[in-house]
């Protein structure tokens, strides 16, 4: 009972989001294993070592919460691929990322499609959790993708099974609810829902226009996505802390959307009362000001994503402290926290691919911890 009470009441001021850079050895071994040139047991040993190293890194840096670095995942939302039935290998959609000029900097083609009505398989995160729980004494967080992400797998081959794409989102929501329950039953006390697509469609008119062009009604999508987010928070999972993570795309030096939290704060902050923590991207001007925090209930934690995982430049500690003080004008300072704005490698990326060295990753994690200690003790 003490563990459950701590999970709900503690404010973790030095936070993380999820993923870490994948070691070169792990990425190479996964390719070898899938090509049939590496025994699965030997591969698993390499994967386990990567998780162990991720946990030690976070502990050594002094953050208050740790994850397994998403070392076992190809991409942060891959449970929506390997955790459900009805998926086939056929490209469905290409995601475009932009840079400061507004030009397309990179694109990612999703090589999978939904071909049949989906149903949930046992939650892949349970195995991740059970392994990591035995290897850290820190509070351990497990991340799950939000349901709108499933629309990245809705393409031409999907239309017979899901002529209405919103039904696919609803079915994904049902799978996520099941997974949350399975994680809670396994003993997980901290679950984070990654919902970048929800803030994207709220804040950016170009994102809404793209959904509409694909035949996905954006306004109805906003309503459904909000309802599902509220339902996830309202699930009765005693002793489980719930978090919602919101960013606008975490490409390499690139992003998907821009815009502030004004509309989102009016319609989600006040309804999604079942969450304990909101992770909010604030690493540059794209996310707007802190004023929308005034709509966040005072008992919720706002983890300010002020430290960027997209850029190698180190943030100035004094600037971070000043920005936290600015945010405290709108939300109680004791209910604020500091975090990176997203994971360090949302896909299974090495340092070379991400253009972010392990040394910079470590320095940024230490920065989060050091500034948090300076502000909150």
N, C-alpha and C positions, 0 to 999 in steps of 0.2 A: 504493500500500500504506500510506503514511503516513496518508492520509485515512481509510482503513478502520480502522487501528489506533486513531487518535484517537477515532473514533466509538464504539468499544467500550470504551475505557479511561477517557476523561475523565468526571469528575463535574461536571455543570453545576449549580451551587448556586443560580442565579437562573433559574428555569424559567417557562415559560408552558404553557398547556394546548392552546388551539386558536383559537377564534373571537374576533373583535373586532367592535365596533359597525360596522354598515354605514353608509357615508355616505348622506345623504339622496339625493344625486345618483344613486347606484348603484341604490337601491331604486326610485326613480322611473323610471330608465332601463330597468330590467328589466321593469317593468310595461308601459312603452311599447313595448319590443321585442316582448314576447309578444302585445301587441294589434295588432301589425303597423304601428305608427306610427313605429318607429325601425329603421333599417337595422342588421342584425346586426353588420356591421363597425364601425359607429359605437358600437354598444353595447359591443362587445369592447374598444374603446379606453377607454371609461369604466371597465369592469371592470379592465382592466390598470392604470389609474391608481390604483384603489382598492387593488389588491395592492401596488403600489409604495409607496403611503402607509403601508400596514400594516407593511411591512418596515422602512421608515425609522423609524416610531414605535418599534418594538421595539428597533431598533439604538440610537436616541437615548436610550431609557430605560435601556440598559445590561444588558438581560437576556442570558443566555448562549446561549439557543436561541430561534429564531424560527419562526413559521409564516406562511402567506400570509393569515392571518386568516379563512380559510374564506370569502373574499369571493365565490367563484364558486358557493357552495352556498346553497340555500334553507333548509336545516336541516342540522345536523351529520351526520345519518344518511342524507342524500338519495342516497347511492350505492346504498342498498338499494331505491331507487325507480328511478333512471335508469341504474343499473349492471347491472340484471338484466332478463330477459324475463319476461312473464307478469303484468304489472301493469296495472290498469285504474283509471280515474277513478270510484271509488265509495267512499264513506266506510266504514271498517272498524271503527274504535275511537276512543273519546274518552278522552284522558289527563287526569286530574284532578290539579291541584296544590293544596297546602294551605299555610296560613300558621301562625303561632305559636299561634293559638287552636285549631288542629285543623280549622277550617272550610275548605271549598273556596274558594280564592281565584280560581282561573282554570281553564279547561278548554281543551284543544286537540284539535280533531277532525282525525284523519288522513284526508285526502280520497282516499286510494288503498287499493286492495285487491289481494291476490294472487288471480288468477283461473285461472292455469294453473301447472303445475310450472315453477319458475324455473330459469334457467341464467344463468351469468355472461356479461356483455358485457366488452369490454376495460376495464380499470380507469380510471375517470374521473380518479383522482388523479394519474395519470402526467403528464397535460398540466399540471395544477396545479404539480406538482413541477418539471417542466422549465422552466417560465416563471420560477418563483421562484428556482430554483438560480442562474440567470444574473444575479440582481439582489441578491444578498447574499453576503457573505463569512462570515457567521455559520453555525454548524450549523443545518441546516434540518430541521424535523420535519414529517412528513405524518401526518394522523390518518385512521383507518378506523373505521367503526362495528362494534360487536360483533354477533353473530348473533341474540341474543335480541330485539334491536330489531325484527326482522322480524315478530314476533308482533303488533306494532301494525298490521300490514297483513293480519292473519288475521281475516276476518269471515265473514258468511253466504255470500258469493260464493266463498269460498276452500275450502269444505268438500268439494266434489267432487274438487278437485285434491289437497287435503291433509286427508283425514279425520282423520289424526293430525298435529296441529300441530307435534309434535316433529320430524317429518320435514322440515318447512319450516325449522326452526332448523338442522337438519343440512345442508340444501342451501345455506342462507345461509352456513354455516361453510365449505363447499367453495368458494363464490364468494370469500370473504374470503381464503382460502389462496391462490387464484389471483392475487388482486390484490396480496397481499404479495410474491409471486414476481415479478410484473410491475414493481412499484416497485423491488425490489432490482435487477432486470435493467436498469432505467433509470438506476441509480446512486444511488438513495436510500439513505442510511446511517442513518436514524432513522425508525422507524415506530411510531406509537402506536395501540393498540387502545382505543377508547372503549367501556367496558362498564358503564355505570351500571345497566343492568337486572340484571346478575349480582349486584352487591352489594345491590340493592334486594330481590331475592327471597331472598337469604341473611339479610338483617338485619331485615326487617319482616314480621311475621305478617299484617298487613292486605294487603300486596302478594301474599303467597302465597295468601291466601283469595280475592283477586280473580282470580288465575289459575285457581284451582280452580273458581270459579263460571263462568268462561268455557269450561270443559272442557279446560283445559290443566293437567295434573297437576304441581303445583309441585315436589314432591320429585324427580320424574323430570326436570323442567326444570333443577333445580339440578345434578343429576348430569351431564346432557348439557352444560349450559353450562360446567361446570368442566372436563369432558373436552376440549371444544373450545378453551377458553382455554389449557389445557396444550399442546394440539397446535399452536396458533399460536406459542407460545413455543418449541416444539421444532423448528420448521421450520428447515432448514439454509439460512441466508441469510448467507454469510460477509461480514463487515464491516458488518453491519446491527445497530444497537442497537434493542432492542424495549422498549416501555413499555406498561403497562396503566393506564388512567385509570378511577378509580372515584369517582362521586359519586351523589347521591340525588335527582337532578332539579334542573334549573337554570332554573326559571321566574322571572318577574319578581317578586321579593320572595316567592317561593314555591318549594315542593319537592314531591317525590312520596313519599319514604320517609324513615324515621328508624331508627336503630339502630347499634350499634357493629360493629367488625370481628372480634369474638371468634370466631364460628363460621367466618367467611370465612378468617381467618388460619390456623386449624387445618387447613382442607381445601384451600386454594389456595396460600397463601404457600409452603408446603413442597413442593408438587407442581409449581408453575409456575416451575421453575428456569430456563427459557429466557429469562426477562425480565431486563432490566438495571435498569429503573426502574418503581416503582409510584407513581402519582399518587393521593394519598389525601385526600379531602375532610375538612377539620377546621376549618371556619370558624365552627361553633357547636356547642352541646351535643348536637345530633342524632347526631353521629358517634361519640360516646363518647370514651374516653380513649386514651392512647398505649400502654397495656399490650400490646395485640396485636402491636405492632412487635417484641416479643421473639421472635415466631415467624418473622420475616422473616430469611432467611439474611444473615449479616453482609456478604456481598459485593454485596448489592442496594442500590440507592438508593431511599430513601423520600422522595419530594417532597411535603412537607407543604403541603396546600392551606389555609393559614391566612388568606389574604387573600380576602375575599369579593367575588364578582362580582354577587351578588344585592342587596347593600345599598350605598347611597351613602356611608355613614359610613366615614371613614378609620380604619384600625387604628392603634393606638399602637405605634410601633417598639419601645419597651421591653417591651411585652406580647408582641410577636412573638418577641423575643430570649428572653424567659423561657420561652415555650412551646417553642421549639426546644431550650432547655436541658433542659426536662422530657422531651421526646421522646428526648433523648440518654441518658436513664437506661435506655432499652430497646433502642436501636439506635446503632451507632457514629456519632458526630457527623460524622465525615468522610464518611459515607455518607447524610447527610441533605441535603435541599435545601428551598428555599422557593418557593412558587408560589401563584397564585390557585387557588381550589378547583375552578374550571371555566372555560370560555370566557366572554367578556364578552357574547356574544349567540349562544346556541346555535342559534337560528333567525335568519333574515335580518331583524334588528331594527335600527331606528334608535335614536338616543339618546332621542327622545321616547317611543317604544314601550317601551324598556327601563327608562326612568326613571333612566338613568345617563348623565351627560354625558361627552363626549369628554375634558374636563378631568379628571374623576374617574378615568376609565379610565387616562389617562396617569399621573396621580399614583399610582395603585395599582401600575402597572408599575414606576415609579421606586422606589416603596417596597420592592417585592420585591428590586430590584437593590441598593438602599442597605443594607437589612438583611442581605442575603447577604454583601455586602462587609464589613460590620461583624463578622459571625460567622465567616466563613471567609477573609476577606482578599482 
